[in-house]
Every structure is written in structure tokens, then in C-alpha cells.
Amino acid sequence: MKTLDARIRFTGERRQVTALFYDIVGSTELLLRSEPEKFFRSVSALHQSAETIIKKHGGFLHQRLGDGGCCFFGYPDQSEDAAESAVQASLDLLRSVAIAKGKARAAFRLRIGVATGLVVFSTQGDEIVGTAPVLAARLQAEAEPNSVLVADSTVQLTRHKFDYSLIRKAKLKGFEDAVALWRPQERDRSASEPSLTHEWDRPIRGRERELAALSNAWNSALDGKGSSITVVGEAGIGKSRLIGEFARSLLQTSHETLIFQCGRRLESQPLHPFMSFLERLVAEPSVLKDGDRGAFMQALQTSGRDVDAGIVDTILSFTSDRSPATSRNIRVSDLSGRAFRRKVIEAAADILTCKATGVPTLLVFEDVHWADGMTLELIDRLESLAGRLPILVVQTSRIRRSLALATEIELSGLASAAVRDLVASVWRERPPPGLSDFILDQCDGMPLYAEELANFFLGRQPLGKAPSEWKGLLLEGGVSSLNDLLSARLAATGSARRAAQFASVIGREFNISLLAYLLDSRQTVEVAVERLVSQGIIEPSSATPGFFQFRHVLTQEAAYSSLLKSDRRRIHRRIAELLIGEAKPSLPAAIAAWQCAEAGLHDAAARFALAAAEASVLRSAMHEANVSLELCAQEVYSLSRRHPDRTELALGLLELQGVVATALEGEGSESARRAYSRAMQLLRKQASAVRSKHFPVYWGWWFTAPDILTQQSRARILVGDMQAVEDQEARLQSYHCGWATSFHAGEHEFCLDCVARGLDLYDPERAVRNRAFFGGHDAKVCGLGESALSYLLLNDADASEHAIRQCLDWAASTDHAGSMVHALYYAIVLRRCQSRYDDVHDLGEQMLALAERHGLAASQARANMYCGWAELMTSFAERGEERFQQGLLLQQQLGTDDNFSMHSDMHAQVLQRLGKPTEALATIHKAINVGRNSGQRFWLAELYRLSARLRRDLNDPPSLIRRDLTRAVQIADAQGAAWILVRAKRDLGGIG
């Protein structure tokens, strides 16, 4: 197996080390007075003795400098007591020289300098840059023979082990300020030393009021009146500590606690915390991915969750893997996926609360500022349920969000009394007077910062008594922030720090297997992980079995920032290469995309980001998909224009951007149209096979056209471009676009030709897969319905009736809600044209029942409009008006009126029936203008005919009435719409 250096060789690292320089006093004079060979042997013996002593104390003799040496402690192996070891080694080195002199060897005298500081060094160790080695060399030059001088930075780290005397302050070359020169002396080893108490073992301080609020809410929940609480505060303020303390207080009671961890860079993974919970529940993730209904139900029952089979099916429809090919098609039946999302959220909430009536439940959502959109919806749903269930929903967040049902607890800095209590608990004895207030001033009451500062000063015993000295300690130790303290704490873990650094690149949560892969030794990793756990750096993950996580995200960030950018990238690349090589990546696609992006692997990052976006789109999680698409766009446009996969990746990106923009902003949105137009510019330059593969681009481009005129011209392009492709489904759907638009444009012969050609290509098996994505309905149902209407307008009643019967029968055979509703709508429009009011009403009620059952809001609006119109046109005027207006308002809110001409005709008839002919005429004229400008012209002749009738009722001049009817005749004749033409001519002939 390869060594670590062979697999990942760091270019360098930032690390705090202690440098030791020693030098032989008067070596030149000694050489002149001695035989060269004897002098050489004596110097070699000294270096060997020095190296032995240095190694004994964990140091490294970096260079022999002829008559001296340069040594480092804390490099190459990290050590938590590097400074202490260096000082002890310097004293032992002086002692060894004295012993050698007593044995009549060459009478060498040494000068030694010791200094601690941050350095940057190359992996090979041949380049080390920092102040520590420079200062140690300067101190060595200032030392008296057979003595050691130690820098302030080292003194502060070791004063609890050694006694120091200040020799003087000296101006040293290269240093602007005078430097204190300290001489060390060993302390009596029998003296007792203070012991550290880790913060995770201590009770929380200063949060009694907040704990009481949580306890009161829990007691109310036990009485069946649950609630929701949001704990808000900045990073490090103690949100998780507060929740952890509260949860521990419930350990002796009968209840269930469920913890959901939201994660950075997982905002694009819909319902990620809930999915992690389900994976823990079923133990084997394949149960969810494969849609194993029996195994999932068994797992739920084993955990005490008895839920309906419908809930199980809903969740599995969300979790199971599906072909990403369909993600690039627009789902017209419910563009935003609102109904599906709502159904999934309801099912998830049922699973989480179904035990609550028997077992009070605490639901904790951590770091909600990183939650995906569907998780936020789930939390909102749980909050709405809490008031009537014995549950308490608690969320922690760095930011506020509008929450009507949640009580907010804002955590601010600790009061001075709480800080004093906290510092005393760290010291386990009385700290120096004023230290607690000094720490409070430094940390502004942040508990994590206060604890780290208390431990920092505790490690520097005996501690001075003046605030100026404490401030000096912080400056000399390079401590200006909480991050500096956390970095020092990581450094104190010794060699385990390297494991923490690698783990930080994986993320806040990681598993040992991946860490062992990176460090090439599971045994080493297990030892390091054990140490990191014991030091409170990491802990077993509460969200994912077998994983570990950094106790605080700030600690992860400190470990990550301690790496040079070049080395971070190399570790990211190592992880990325593993993920790329796996058949199924072991990390979520969103994390894999980030790893590849950080590694500079733009093409792989784009693919993973696309995969994450596709998975979100399939789950109707459009906001989450957008997060991944933003990263994908960044990576695609970072690729060279000559990259062989750039065009394909760009097409995939634009396809999904079009789908998501259409869902979130509407089919008429500028962003949706722009995405499809850019995709078409790329696609039409490609070979026919590529065009066929990316047919959803064509369909989206057609669908998002701003008006019927544009849509009709695009439909003809679709039909033409797809003629030569082998994919019959692509050809069929091009005809689908052709007949749908041509009918609205009044081009009935072209419409019927497209239907005939398209249905010759129809395959029922393919249709099952595609009906949800091309119009949200079955293509055959659509073709038969459009032909029924075209035949009517062409005055072929028999063909029309035959087509509508086939349409309804075939829709029923599909058992597909979108297709059945679509067929009913065609039948309703047909009967409405024929003024068969009872049939319109009956068909409308059928449509409404089906639409309500499946959450099809647009179809509900249409059904109520037609039913209301039919009622008003027969006998129930008041009820009919109310129902029509209700449907019309909903349709306007949804923005889904694709038959504006006919619906305006109906609206005008309603107004006329209510005695409002002027308003009716205004409505008709608006519809005429819209129809002429947009290209929706199939009903334009009828609108002019109705305008003429309204003008007659309003006693308008006969010339205006004749003009309207003449236009109706001209338009109907041009379209070949003989059925409308007959009506228009009859009215025209009736003018006296």
C-alpha cells in the first residue's frame, strides 16, 4: 500500500512550532588550539548527543550548522507540549555538556535560543518561513555561554512548568520592538498542577431563564398542548448547548427525542434531515431508493410508527430513484409541483407525529439557517400540528425567519455573573481577581469564546495579576479571535490534528472509512479519532450512525483554515477522484459537486451539480434545484470552450434552468424564455441525434413562447427539425406541439394533418412514461380532442362526435388523472360550442370531482367556470354567477388561461345575462384585441359575431354591427371554419 507521502504530499502547512538554536561558544579558537581530527570527533559527538536529547523530547534536528544546530519541536510531528519539550531539551543539553566536561572531553560551552511562533513549511521541510527560527537564532547569539534564552512566546506557553527570570530587554536585528530575554529554571516537579475540565462535561451557565422556558413548553406539551420554539443566536453563542442541556434533563422521563441536522452545502438536497432520519430507520438505504414497500412498512412498524399505506407510498414516490431523463421536461399539470410537495410534507409530518399520542415527542432541528426549502415547509407543518399534540418542536438558527406559530428565544452574550461562574468552573479554584471581567470584555459574553479563553489562561500558570499582562499573553500567543483559540486547541491534539484537518475537508460530518482512505491507515485514524473525541474536538454523529462530526462548525472551520489553499485543493481532489470512480457516490451529489469544484475539476463538478438538480426537480423541489444549478453554471462556464463536454453540459444546464424557471416564475417569465432560447441556439447547430436526445429543449422553447403566433412558428420548426430523427417519440411530440398550436391559430387542416401523422407514431407503453411530461396528459387523448374541435368548426359533425367519443374512452382506459381531465375539458368545450348546457354541467361536475381528488387547481377553476356558466344560462342565475366568478378569479390567480377567447365569450354572456351589456361588450373587445395580437384566432370570428349582437342590443349604428359581422365572415372563411361561417352569414343576412 502506498504511503501517505506517495498519495498526498502537501506543498506546505501553517503550524505553530518551537525553534531551538544551539551554538558552540568560541569554536574557531578551539579549532586553532586543537588537532583538526580530534576537534571534528568532539563536535560530531556533541551533535550526536544533541540529536539524541532533541529526539528524546520529541524534537527534530533540522540542520547541523558546523558548530551548531537548528531544531524544531512540533514539526514534522505535531505535539501538544512542543514548547515545554523544547525548553526541557535546552536545559538537558546544557547538562550534557557539563557532564562531558567532567569526563575530560573537549570543553565545549553552548549558547541556546528558544522561540515559538507560526511558520509555513514545505512538505520536504527544506523551506521554513516564520519568525520563530529567526528569533531563536537571535536569542542564541545574545545568550551567555552555557545558558539559554527563551522568547516571550515560549515563556507564556511554559510558565506553568518552568520558573523564569527576566535578564533584560534587547534590541535584536530585524525586530522593531525590544525583545524580552528570559532565562528558564526547572521547577520542583512535585508541585501540583491544575487539571482542565472540558467544557462538554460542565453544566451550562447563565441560561436558567431559557431552560425554564423550554421546560414550561415541554410541560404544556405533556398536557397535549404542544408548541414550537426557535432558538436564535450567532455561532458560538450556545444554541446547541442549550438544547443539549434541556434534552439531558428529560432523560429520566418517558418520551422520544428526534434530532435533525441541517447541513451547509446541503440546501439543494430536499428534505435532507428527514431523509437521514428515514435511512437510520430502515438501516439499509436501498429500501428507500428501490421503493421496497414491505421493508419500509416493517421498519416503520418496528419503530412504533403505524401509518397508512398511502403515506408509505407517498414517501417512496419521493425517495425512490427515477430516471433523470424525465427531469428535463416541464410538468404542465402542476408546474411548481405544489400539490406533490404538499402531499409529501403531510406524509413526513404524519410519520414524525404518529407516536406522539402515546409517547411525548421532542423534535429538534439544528442549524435551520442551512435548511432546504422543503425542510422549512416540514417544520412549518409540524408547528401547525403542535397545538393539538404532545410534541415540542425546537429549531436553532443563526437568522430569524417569519414564524407566526413559533416562540422565539434569542440568545445574547452571558452576563458578567454567568461569565464569572463559567471561568470559576474551568479553573476549579478562584481565578486571579479581575480575570473573569477581562475575559468578558474580550469575548463579549460568548460562552464558547469565554471557555476557550479561560482554558488558555489556565494553561499559563502561574498567571500574572495585571490585565496588561493578560493582554500581552494574547498578543504573544497570536490570539485575536475565537478561531485562534480553536486552532491552538487543535494543535494541542498533537498528531491527531492531521486527521482533524483531513476530516474538515470532508465536511462537518465524516466517516472513518473515507478518512482512513485519505490518510492510508485505518489504525492511525482510529487512534486519532479516539484522541479527538477525548479532547472534545469531535463526537459521534447524532444524525448518521457510524459517522463522526465536529462538535462545533467553528472548530471545523479552524481546522480547514489551518491548511494551505494548495493542500486543501489536493485533499479535495483526492476525495473527488474517489467519488468520480464510485458507481454510486458515497456522498450526496451536492457535496460531491462541491468537492469537485474545490478540487478544480469543473466538468465533474458540473455533472454532480446537474445530478443533484435533476433529483430535486423529480421531487418537485424547484428552489432546491436552483441552488445546484447556480453551482453548475459556475462550473460549466469555467470550462474551456474547447472542452469536449462543454456543449453537452451547457445543454443539460439550460434544460433544467428552463424547467425550474417555468415552475418558479411561470411559463411567460423572461428567465424561462431566455434559458430555452439560449439552449436552442446551441442545439440547432448539433446533429439530429443530439437534437432528438434534447427534445425537451424544443418542447420547452415552444411551450414558453410569448404568444400563439410565435408558438405556431416554433411548432412548424419543431415538426421540420424532427422529421429526420429516428426517435419516434420525439417526432410524435413535435406533432403534438403542431396540432395544439394550430387549432388555436385557426389552422384546422394543419392541425388534423399533425394529429394523423402523430397518432401513427403513438405507442401506449411509451405514453405511460411521457404523458406526465409533455403537456401533463396523454398525446392520443390530446390529438383526438383537438381533432374533435377542429372537425366541429369545419362543420363535420359526425367526425367530431366520433373523435370525442374516442377521446373520452381512451382517457378512461389510461387511468391517468391528467389525461382524463384533459379529455373532459375537450368534451366540455365541444358541448359549450353547441350550447348543450346540461351536458356542459354534467361534464364539468365530473371534471371538478377528479380535479379536487388529485389537486389540479387549474382544472378546478375551469370546471367551476363552465358549471357556473351552464347554471346561469339555464335557471340558477345567482348561484351560477357566483360559481363562474369563483372559477374565473382562481384562474386569474393561477395565470393558466390558455383559452382566453372562449372564456371571455362566456364571461360576456354572463354579464349580458345579468343585464350588463356595456361591460359585456368591453369584455368582448378586449378578447378580440388579445386574440388578434396573440394569434389565438380559432374563436375570433365568434367574438365578432357576439360583438355584433351586443351592439344590436345597445342600439349601436347598423354600420358597426355590419362591420363586425363582415369581419366574422371573412375570418371564418379564411380559416375554413364552415360551422362558424354559417352562423356569421345568417346573422349578417338578418340585418335589415
Sequence and secondary structure as in RCSB ss.txt:
>XXXX:A:sequence
MKTLDARIRFTGERRQVTALFYDIVGSTELLLRSEPEKFFRSVSALHQSAETIIKKHGGFLHQRLGDGGCCFFGY
PDQSEDAAESAVQASLDLLRSVAIAKGKARAAFRLRIGVATGLVVFSTQGDEIVGTAPVLAARLQAEAEPNSVLV
ADSTVQLTRHKFDYSLIRKAKLKGFEDAVALWRPQERDRSASEPSLTHEWDRPIRGRERELAALSNAWNSALDGK
GSSITVVGEAGIGKSRLIGEFARSLLQTSHETLIFQCGRRLESQPLHPFMSFLERLVAEPSVLKDGDRGAFMQAL
QTSGRDVDAGIVDTILSFTSDRSPATSRNIRVSDLSGRAFRRKVIEAAADILTCKATGVPTLLVFEDVHWADGMT
LELIDRLESLAGRLPILVVQTSRIRRSLALATEIELSGLASAAVRDLVASVWRERPPPGLSDFILDQCDGMPLYA
EELANFFLGRQPLGKAPSEWKGLLLEGGVSSLNDLLSARLAATGSARRAAQFASVIGREFNISLLAYLLDSRQTV
EVAVERLVSQGIIEPSSATPGFFQFRHVLTQEAAYSSLLKSDRRRIHRRIAELLIGEAKPSLPAAIAAWQCAEAG
LHDAAARFALAAAEASVLRSAMHEANVSLELCAQEVYSLSRRHPDRTELALGLLELQGVVATALEGEGSESARRA
YSRAMQLLRKQASAVRSKHFPVYWGWWFTAPDILTQQSRARILVGDMQAVEDQEARLQSYHCGWATSFHAGEHEF
CLDCVARGLDLYDPERAVRNRAFFGGHDAKVCGLGESALSYLLLNDADASEHAIRQCLDWAASTDHAGSMVHALY
YAIVLRRCQSRYDDVHDLGEQMLALAERHGLAASQARANMYCGWAELMTSFAERGEERFQQGLLLQQQLGTDDNF
SMHSDMHAQVLQRLGKPTEALATIHKAINVGRNSGQRFWLAELYRLSARLRRDLNDPPSLIRRDLTRAVQIADAQ
GAAWILVRAKRDLGGIG
>XXXX:A:secstr
   HHHH   SEEEEEEEEEEEEETTHHHHHHHS HHHHHHHHHHHHHHHHHHHHHTTEEEEEE SSEEEEEESS
SS  TTHHHHHHHHHHHHHHHHHHHHHTT     EEEEEEEEEEEEETTSS EEEHHHHHHHHHHHHS TTEEEE
 HHHHHHHTTTEEEEEEEEE  TT SS EEEEEEEE  TTS       GGGS   S HHHHHHHHHHHHHHHTT 
 EEEEEE  TTSSHHHHHHHHHHHTTTSS EEEEEE  TT TTSTTHHHHHHHHHHHS THHHHTT HHHHHHHH
HHTT    HHHHHHHHHHHS   GGGGGS  GGGTT HHHHHHHHHHHHHHHHTTTTTS EEEEEE GGG  HHH
HHHHHHHHHHHTTSSEEEEEEESS    SSEEEEE     HHHHHHHHHHHHSS   TTHHHHHHHHHTT HHHH
HHHHHHHHTT S  SSHHHHHHHHHHTT  SHHHHHHHHHHTTTTHHHHHHHHHHH SEEEHHHHHHHHT HHHH
HHHHHHHHHTTSEEE SSSTTEEEESSHHHHHHHHHTS HHHHHHHHHHHHHHHHHSSS SS HHHHHHHHHHHT
 HHHHHHHHHHHHHHHHHTT HHHHHHHHHHHHHHHTTS TT TTHHHHHHHHHHHHHHHHHHHH TT HHHHHH
HHHHHHHHTTS HHHHHHTHHHHHHHHHT SSHHHHHHHHHHHHHHTTT S HHHHHHHHHHHHHHHHHHT HHH
HHHHHHHHHTT  HHHHHHHTTTSTTS HHHHHHHHHHHHHHHTT HHHHHHHHHHHHHHHHHHT HHHHHHHHH
HHHHHHHHTT HHHHHHHHHHHHHHHHHHT HHHHHHHHHHHHHHHHHHT HHHHHHHHHHHHHHHHHHT  S H
HHHHHHHHHHHHHTT HHHHHHHHHHHHHHHHHH   TTHHHHHHHHHHHHHHTT  HHHHHHHHHHHHHHHHHH
T HHHHHHHHHHHHT  
